[in-house]
Amino acid sequence: MKACVIHAPHDLRIEEAEVPPLGAHSVKLRIGAGGICGSDLHYFQHGGFGTVRIKQPMILGHEVAGTVIEIGGAVTAVKPGDRAAINPNQPCGACAQCLAGRANLCLDVRFYGSAMRFPHVQGAFREILVAEERQIFTIPDHVSLGQAAFAEPLAVCLHAVTRASSVAGKRVLVTGVGPIGALTILAARCFGAREIVATDVAALPLKTAKAVGADRVIDVATDTLADYAANKGTFDVLFECSGNARALAAGLDAVRPGGTVVQLGLGGEMGLAINTIVTKELELRGSFRFHEEFGWAVDYISRGLIDVTPLLTETIPLAEAQRAFELAGDRAQAMKVQLSF
């Protein structure tokens, strides 16, 4: 089979790879669609992020969906011909965090296309994938594989909304509306947010934020949140999706006393306005990956409760992966770019 392999920054190759053996509890799928994520772009552009670096060639990709072509002898939940989203997150189930109900924080997790371990965990941008039965979430006929491939990033955002405890009837601010920010808008609206305001510095993300349900969008390259910061703030909940220190600082000013801040965006070292957090008694919560929310994401997409299609910019064949990654890295031109296999 062919796979999309990163060797070094901007050294992306389509190579032949071995198809793993099929175990008793595993499922073989022909991958149909795969979304390029921010972490994939970090590997492509920089060879990694933070202290995580590529030390060996690695197949990229974790936002995928495909069609079952063969099943192991002990598999009962799926059959050949089923179409499905594949959960790339494989917690160990035995560490302290898993046993405490925090499988998203597993100490020994295996996650597709990750260089955090060595040997690296190979990713899912390949023609044939063998996964465990528990990773397979089937979709109905009316849902495309492209839509199903949004389940993973949507699950991240659904987890973030649960971290806020409740957004029902709340005024919500989303800072940074790339794919994660836009999907957070969809998730917050699905969970009952009364008003959603979104900020960014690029025109396409702001246009998309409006299309997926933001009540107002603000270009903070030319405007500010000053009106919302008056009288110690307006918003009940802030979802900070950019990983940008200035976005967080402006957002903290705009959150009302006693409000909740959920940090999704990952970046470098970020200063924190401790005085603002203390004097407004804000609650600051991190949000990382997901667990049961993957199944929710598949269900919401399948039932039409969340429409992810406005985020898809273009689907590009695997053979043109270099072009796909270059387009995905251009915020002026693309929200979500997917590969077709």
Summary of the structure (lengths in Angstrom):
residues: 341
radius of gyration: 19.9
end to end distance: 10.5
largest distance: 64.1
contacts: 1205
relative contact order: 0.16
helix: 30%
strand: 30%
